[in-house]
Amino acid sequence: MTWLAEDNAPTVPAFVVGRLRRVAMRTTPLLTVRVWAPEPDSAEAAATTGPLIETVRDAWAFFSRAFGRLTIEDVDIVLVDVPEARAVGATLFLSPGSPVDAVRAAVAQIWWGETVRLVGSGAQRLAEVLSAWSVFELRGAAEGDSVRQRLVRAAESRREPVAALEAAKRVVGDARFRTAVRAFFLEHRRTPATPADFLALLGTDGSSALAPSLLSR
C-alpha cells in the first residue's frame, strides 16, 4: 500500500497492496481520524466521509467513557471492499457501505482484541461478544433502553453468543457487570488476557451463565 496525502512523500509503507489517497481528516482533542481510499475511488469516497467520521468519533468517545481511555490518539480508516468491518491495530478496514453498527463494532474491537490482547480457548469469541455488547451499550445510551432491549431480544431469538453475555449480566447485576467489564480492560490493556480472566471477574454464577457459550466449539 502507498499512502498519498498533500503533505507527504508518495511512498510511505503500510499494510496492504495498493495505492490509497487520503480523502478526509478530522481532529478533535480526543481523536484524529484519517480516511483513505483507493485512488480510482477517492473522489466518490470523499463525498461520503462526514457521517462515517462522526460515527467513529462518537463510538470512540462513548467507549472511552464506558471502559477507559486508550493511549491511541490517531485512527486510520481504509475504505475497501472487505467481507466484514474489522480493526487491525488502530486501523479500521471498512467497506464504503458498512452498516453503522458494524462500524461501531469495529471501533470496539480496538478495545477488545487489539488493546486487550485475548489469548487461549474462546479468545476470539470473547472479543467478538464484547464488541457486539459494546454496541448494545452505545445504542442504549444514545437511543434509550427500549432500543437496547430490542437488540437483546433479537440476539436471543437468533441465539447469538452476545445473548449469553446478557444472561451473565442479569445474573450478577447491572452495576457489578459493568464494573467487571471496565476492570477487565484496565487490568489487561497492557498484558495478555484469557477468557478465564474475564469469567473470574463475574464470579461463579456469572461464569456459569457465560462459559458454555464462550468456550463451546
Secondary structure as GFF3:
##gff-version 3
##sequence-region A 1 217
A	DSSP	beta_strand	2	4	.	.	.	ID=ss1
A	DSSP	beta_strand	19	27	.	.	.	ID=ss2
A	DSSP	beta_strand	32	38	.	.	.	ID=ss3
A	DSSP	three_ten_helix	39	41	.	.	.	ID=ss4
A	DSSP	alpha_helix	42	46	.	.	.	ID=ss5
A	DSSP	alpha_helix	49	67	.	.	.	ID=ss6
A	DSSP	beta_strand	74	79	.	.	.	ID=ss7
A	DSSP	beta_strand	86	88	.	.	.	ID=ss8
A	DSSP	beta_strand	91	94	.	.	.	ID=ss9
A	DSSP	alpha_helix	100	111	.	.	.	ID=ss10
A	DSSP	alpha_helix	123	143	.	.	.	ID=ss11
A	DSSP	alpha_helix	145	157	.	.	.	ID=ss12
A	DSSP	alpha_helix	161	172	.	.	.	ID=ss13
A	DSSP	alpha_helix	174	188	.	.	.	ID=ss14
A	DSSP	alpha_helix	195	215	.	.	.	ID=ss15
###
